[in-house]
Amino acid sequence: MDEDIWYIFKGDELLLYSASIPRLPHSSEVAPLVSSSVRSGKLSLGYREAFWAEVPSDLLIPSKMVPMGLREVGALLGEEVFAEAGRAFQIMNWYRRAFFCVSCGAPLRDSSDDHARECISCGSIFYPPISPAVIVAVERDGKILLARNVRFPPGRYSVIAGFVEPGESLEEAVRREVREEVSLEIRDLQYFGSQSWPFPHSLMVGFTAHWASGEIRVDGKEIEDAGWFAPDEMPDLPQGVSISRKLIEHFRSVHTPHGG
């Protein structure tokens, strides 16, 4: 009989079982950790169930367990595990903070309705928050717009991204972000795909677009540099399974000659 899979976090890092290739631990391998957990719960994955737990930050972990950041987990174990671990992390992270009702101030308790929590006094129901954000690959004459955010590691560039503001459509948010960050207007906006991004609870909605008018002028606050890059002259790029890297690789696949 298959054992249950556990997503166990110590701080913001996921604990993996250190085999020849690190993997997600099974129930029999995490019993001492689960018994020491601060919080734990069931994780509904649609076609199956798993479990999550948060252990104290000062807990001594077993020698067979190794902590790893979620980005590194995605690079090592693939997009499916990254998505599931991100779901577990977002739920755990919300449980760290969801103690009192924002309507009346009474304590919250676990609800039988999925991952919700409910107020013991007024009955209000609360769910883990999701913050929608947009991300876009803008093309001009066979080159892609890449920008350097002030928070990036040295030398790192990526596509333009930002959070959706109240009252905006996704398309309006894309145009505003490009205009605010690099002073460009865009056209031919098309949906590309989406990705849950657990840092801490974003939903990234990706688009492609073409340059319409304007010259690059960075805002100097979020963006410190930006430019147009050909497929064969890329700077340091985001790693792993991020939708930003997927957008860039899509551009490269379209504009790189076969066999080139």
Disulfide bonds with the S-S distance in Angstrom:
none
